[in-house]
Amino acid sequence: MSAVSKTFYKPLSLATSVLGGIAAGAVFGQIWKRISDDSEAPDPKDLDRSNTEVLAAAALQGLVFGLVRAAVDRAGARGYKAVTHESPD
């Protein structure tokens, strides 16, 4: 990757990461509302919530964020390559 290409890819990557994080948060929130009686995911410091519920929420959140991040990064890299004909790696 050339220095010019790297200069263009960095801001694109940052912007897509931010948007991906927002999307992942929204997806996680919708999933949690559907599988839980509570509309808000438990705070790990809330001792009134069970360990199982807190850890399940954390595992699901990590899964969703990881999947969305990989999908967004991959789509951004493919889009970048389609426009510049250079791999962003």
SVG drawing of the C-alpha trace seen along z (x, -y; Angstrom):
<svg xmlns="http://www.w3.org/2000/svg" viewBox="-40 -11 44 29">
<polyline fill="none" stroke="black" stroke-width="0.4" points="0.0,0.0 1.4,-3.4 1.7,-6.2 -1.0,-8.2 -3.4,-5.2 -2.6,-4.6 -3.4,-8.3 -6.8,-7.9 -7.6,-4.6 -6.9,-5.6 -9.8,-8.1 -12.1,-5.8 -11.3,-3.0 -11.8,-5.2 -15.2,-6.4 -16.4,-2.9 -15.3,-1.7 -17.3,-4.4 -20.4,-3.6 -19.8,0.1 -19.7,-0.5 -23.0,-2.4 -24.6,0.3 -23.3,3.1 -24.7,1.3 -28.1,1.0 -28.1,4.7 -27.1,5.8 -29.8,3.7 -32.5,5.2 -31.3,8.7 -31.2,8.1 -34.7,6.7 -36.0,9.9 -34.3,12.4 -34.6,10.7 -37.4,9.4 -35.4,6.2 -35.0,3.8 -31.5,2.7 -28.5,5.0 -27.3,5.5 -24.5,3.4 -21.7,5.7 -21.6,3.7 -25.4,4.1 -25.3,6.8 -29.1,7.2 -28.6,9.0 -27.4,12.6 -23.9,13.6 -25.5,15.7 -27.4,12.7 -24.4,10.4 -22.0,12.8 -24.4,13.9 -25.0,10.2 -21.3,9.6 -20.7,12.7 -23.5,11.8 -22.3,8.2 -18.7,9.4 -20.0,11.7 -22.2,9.0 -19.4,6.4 -16.8,8.8 -19.1,9.9 -20.1,6.4 -16.5,5.1 -15.3,7.9 -18.1,7.4 -17.6,3.6 -13.8,3.9 -14.1,6.5 -16.7,4.4 -14.5,1.3 -11.4,3.1 -13.3,4.6 -14.8,1.2 -11.4,-0.5 -9.9,2.1 -12.8,1.8 -12.1,-2.0 -8.3,-2.1 -7.4,1.4 -5.0,1.7 -5.3,3.9 -5.5,1.9 -3.3,4.3"/>
</svg>
